[in-house]
Amino acid sequence: MAAPLELRCWGGGWGLPSVHSESLVVLAYAKFSGAPLKVSVIDNTWRGSRGDVPVLTSEDNTVSQPAKILNFLRKQKYNADYHLSAKQGADTLAYIALLEEKLLPAVLHTFWVENDNYFTVTKPWFASRIPFPLSLILPGRMSKRALNRILLTKGEPPLFHLKEVEAQIYRDAKECLNLLSDRLGTSQFFFGDTPTTLDAYVFGFLAPLYKVRFPKVQLQEHLKQLSNLCRFCDDILSCYFRLSFSDG
């Protein structure tokens, strides 16, 4: 009998099983591969200290970070990519690298750095799920970590002013969304009729951007013009998460 798999992750809202991109990547992959996860959603009784989720535990193993968790699941024979060719496997790695370089900084900026979004949506949502007094500290720490990650990939302070970095972030993200839309075309998923690792990553990065209701929505507006990417998110939500998410 396989060891039980438990995933600790941020919970859902706005019709999503999680509003946290990295948690969503793992949740989607588990659905696609048939991995029987017991999901433990972080709430205000949580006793962690840094917000470092998702985390997968199995007997003596504790694995964090989406790429490592997905590799662990594959070793347990939960493989959503078994039918891919070597070229498709290489394309998957290339597209994931593109997502992390070009799209992730804009997702982080939208949630954690854009002031109106952070103070009216992101901070209240996360703070409500973190126990006091950590709820007063951790969202700000997570915001700072997001900004540092953006600057690590996009700027070299003090050589670049943050406004210049922001403009480049959104240019890159819109270009990435256009490439994804072109690549998906009229297909249901990126490699045909069956979802894979790449679909899990694209869904994890796009769905919060698509569904969370923000006051500042410049990237969201661009995404909503790409109807095939919106349909892609809606299809995964309705096919794989219809009975498992709650609004918040």
C-alpha positions as CSV (number, residue, x, y, z in Angstrom):
1,M,0.0,0.0,0.0
2,A,1.4,3.4,-1.0
3,A,2.4,5.8,1.7
4,P,-0.2,8.6,2.3
5,L,0.7,11.9,0.7
6,E,-0.2,15.1,2.5
7,L,0.0,18.5,0.9
8,R,0.0,21.7,2.9
9,C,-0.9,24.7,0.8
10,W,-2.8,28.0,0.7
11,G,-6.5,27.7,0.3
12,G,-8.9,29.0,-2.3
13,G,-11.1,31.9,-3.2
14,W,-12.7,33.5,-6.2
15,G,-13.7,30.1,-7.5
16,L,-10.1,28.7,-7.3
17,P,-8.9,25.7,-5.2
18,S,-5.9,28.0,-4.2
19,V,-5.1,31.6,-4.9
20,H,-1.4,30.8,-4.6
21,S,0.3,30.0,-7.9
22,E,2.8,27.4,-6.6
23,S,0.2,25.6,-4.6
24,L,-2.1,25.6,-7.7
25,V,0.7,24.0,-9.8
26,V,1.0,21.1,-7.4
27,L,-2.8,20.7,-7.0
28,A,-3.4,20.6,-10.7
29,Y,-0.5,18.2,-11.4
30,A,-1.9,15.8,-8.7
31,K,-5.3,15.9,-10.4
32,F,-3.8,15.3,-13.8
33,S,-1.6,12.4,-12.6
34,G,-4.1,10.8,-10.2
35,A,-2.0,11.3,-7.1
36,P,-4.2,10.8,-4.0
37,L,-3.3,13.8,-2.0
38,K,-4.7,14.7,1.4
39,V,-4.8,18.4,1.2
40,S,-4.4,20.4,4.4
41,V,-5.3,24.0,3.8
42,I,-3.5,26.7,5.8
43,D,-5.9,28.5,8.1
44,N,-5.5,30.8,11.2
45,T,-4.6,27.8,13.4
46,W,-1.5,27.2,11.3
47,R,1.7,26.9,13.2
48,G,4.3,27.4,10.4
49,S,6.4,30.5,10.5
50,R,7.5,31.6,7.0
51,G,4.7,30.9,4.5
52,D,6.9,28.4,2.6
53,V,4.3,26.3,1.0
54,P,3.4,24.1,-0.8
55,V,4.9,21.3,1.2
56,L,4.4,17.6,0.6
57,T,4.9,15.0,3.3
58,S,5.0,11.3,2.9
59,E,6.3,9.0,5.8
60,D,9.9,10.2,6.3
61,N,9.9,12.6,3.3
62,T,9.2,16.3,3.3
63,V,9.4,18.0,-0.1
64,S,8.9,21.7,-0.9
65,Q,8.9,23.7,-4.1
66,P,6.7,22.7,-7.1
67,A,9.5,21.2,-9.3
68,K,10.8,19.0,-6.5
69,I,7.3,17.9,-5.4
70,L,6.4,17.0,-9.0
71,N,9.6,15.0,-9.4
72,F,8.8,13.2,-6.1
73,L,5.3,12.3,-7.4
74,R,6.7,11.0,-10.6
75,K,9.0,8.7,-8.6
76,Q,5.9,7.4,-6.9
77,K,4.5,6.5,-10.3
78,Y,2.2,9.5,-10.6
79,N,3.3,10.7,-14.0
80,A,1.2,13.0,-16.1
81,D,3.9,13.1,-18.8
82,Y,4.3,9.4,-19.6
83,H,3.0,9.8,-23.2
84,L,5.3,12.7,-24.1
85,S,8.1,12.4,-26.7
86,A,11.6,13.5,-25.8
87,K,11.1,16.7,-27.8
88,Q,7.9,17.4,-26.0
89,G,9.7,16.9,-22.7
90,A,12.4,19.3,-23.7
91,D,9.7,21.8,-24.8
92,T,8.1,21.5,-21.4
93,L,11.3,22.5,-19.6
94,A,11.8,25.4,-22.0
95,Y,8.3,26.7,-21.5
96,I,8.5,26.4,-17.7
97,A,11.7,28.4,-17.8
98,L,10.0,31.0,-19.9
99,L,7.0,31.2,-17.5
100,E,9.3,31.6,-14.5
101,E,11.4,34.3,-16.2
102,K,8.8,36.3,-18.1
103,L,5.4,35.7,-16.4
104,L,6.1,34.9,-12.7
105,P,7.6,38.4,-12.0
106,A,4.4,40.1,-13.2
107,V,2.2,37.7,-11.2
108,L,4.3,38.4,-8.1
109,H,4.1,42.1,-8.8
110,T,0.3,42.1,-9.3
111,F,-0.3,40.3,-6.0
112,W,2.5,41.5,-3.7
113,V,4.0,44.8,-4.9
114,E,1.3,46.8,-6.6
115,N,0.1,48.9,-3.6
116,D,-3.7,49.0,-4.3
117,N,-3.8,45.2,-4.9
118,Y,-1.6,44.4,-2.0
119,F,-3.5,46.5,0.6
120,T,-7.0,45.8,-0.6
121,V,-6.8,42.2,-1.7
122,T,-3.6,40.3,-1.0
123,K,-2.6,41.4,2.5
124,P,-6.2,41.0,4.0
125,W,-6.7,37.6,2.3
126,F,-3.4,36.1,3.6
127,A,-3.5,37.8,7.0
128,S,-7.0,36.3,7.6
129,R,-5.4,32.8,7.2
130,I,-2.4,33.4,9.4
131,P,-2.5,33.2,13.3
132,F,-2.0,36.4,15.3
133,P,0.6,37.9,15.8
134,L,2.2,36.4,12.7
135,S,-0.6,37.8,10.6
136,L,0.8,41.3,11.4
137,I,4.3,40.3,10.2
138,L,4.2,37.5,7.6
139,P,2.3,39.2,4.7
140,G,4.9,42.1,4.7
141,R,7.7,39.6,4.7
142,M,6.1,37.7,1.8
143,S,5.8,41.0,-0.1
144,K,9.4,41.8,0.5
145,R,10.4,38.4,-0.6
146,A,8.4,38.7,-3.8
147,L,10.0,42.1,-4.6
148,N,13.5,40.6,-4.0
149,R,12.7,37.8,-6.4
150,I,11.5,40.3,-9.0
151,L,14.6,42.4,-8.7
152,L,16.8,39.3,-8.8
153,T,15.5,38.4,-12.3
154,K,14.6,41.8,-13.7
155,G,16.7,44.5,-12.1
156,E,20.0,45.3,-10.5
157,P,19.3,47.9,-7.9
158,P,20.4,50.7,-7.7
159,L,21.1,50.6,-11.5
160,F,17.4,50.4,-12.4
161,H,14.6,52.4,-11.0
162,L,11.7,50.3,-9.9
163,K,9.3,52.0,-12.3
164,E,11.6,51.0,-15.2
165,V,11.7,47.5,-13.9
166,E,7.8,47.4,-13.6
167,A,7.4,48.5,-17.2
168,Q,9.7,45.8,-18.4
169,I,8.0,43.2,-16.3
170,Y,4.6,43.9,-17.9
171,R,6.0,44.0,-21.4
172,D,7.6,40.6,-20.9
173,A,4.5,39.2,-19.3
174,K,2.2,40.3,-22.1
175,E,4.7,38.9,-24.7
176,C,4.7,35.6,-22.7
177,L,0.9,35.4,-22.6
178,N,0.8,36.0,-26.4
179,L,3.3,33.2,-27.0
180,L,1.3,30.8,-24.8
181,S,-1.9,31.7,-26.6
182,D,-0.3,31.1,-30.0
183,R,1.1,27.8,-28.7
184,L,-2.2,26.6,-27.3
185,G,-4.2,27.6,-30.4
186,T,-7.5,25.6,-30.5
187,S,-6.1,22.6,-28.6
188,Q,-7.6,21.7,-25.2
189,F,-4.2,21.3,-23.6
190,F,-0.6,22.2,-24.7
191,F,0.2,18.7,-26.0
192,G,-3.2,17.6,-27.2
193,D,-6.1,16.1,-25.3
194,T,-4.3,15.1,-22.1
195,P,-3.0,17.6,-19.5
196,T,0.7,17.4,-18.5
197,T,3.2,19.2,-16.3
198,L,3.2,22.2,-18.6
199,D,-0.5,22.6,-18.3
200,A,-0.2,22.4,-14.5
201,Y,2.4,25.3,-14.5
202,V,0.4,27.4,-17.0
203,F,-2.8,26.9,-15.1
204,G,-1.1,27.7,-11.7
205,F,0.4,31.0,-13.0
206,L,-2.7,32.1,-15.1
207,A,-5.7,31.1,-13.0
208,P,-5.1,33.6,-10.0
209,L,-4.4,36.3,-12.5
210,Y,-7.6,35.5,-14.3
211,K,-9.9,35.0,-11.4
212,V,-8.9,37.2,-8.4
213,R,-10.7,40.5,-8.4
214,F,-8.0,43.2,-8.2
215,P,-8.4,47.0,-8.3
216,K,-5.4,47.3,-10.7
217,V,-5.8,44.8,-13.5
218,Q,-3.5,45.8,-16.5
219,L,-2.2,42.2,-17.0
220,Q,-5.6,40.7,-16.2
221,E,-7.1,42.8,-18.9
222,H,-4.6,41.6,-21.4
223,L,-5.2,37.9,-20.4
224,K,-8.9,38.3,-20.7
225,Q,-8.4,39.3,-24.4
226,L,-6.8,35.9,-25.0
227,S,-10.0,33.8,-25.0
228,N,-8.3,30.5,-25.5
229,L,-6.2,30.9,-22.3
230,C,-9.3,31.9,-20.4
231,R,-11.1,28.9,-21.8
232,F,-8.1,26.7,-20.8
233,C,-8.4,27.9,-17.2
234,D,-12.2,27.5,-17.1
235,D,-12.0,24.0,-18.5
236,I,-9.5,22.8,-15.9
237,L,-11.5,24.3,-13.1
238,S,-14.7,22.7,-14.3
239,C,-13.2,19.3,-15.2
240,Y,-10.8,18.8,-12.2
241,F,-11.9,21.1,-9.4
242,R,-15.6,21.5,-9.7
243,L,-16.5,19.9,-6.4
244,S,-13.4,20.7,-4.4
245,F,-13.1,24.5,-4.2
246,S,-14.8,27.2,-2.2
247,D,-15.2,30.9,-2.7
248,G,-13.7,33.3,-0.3
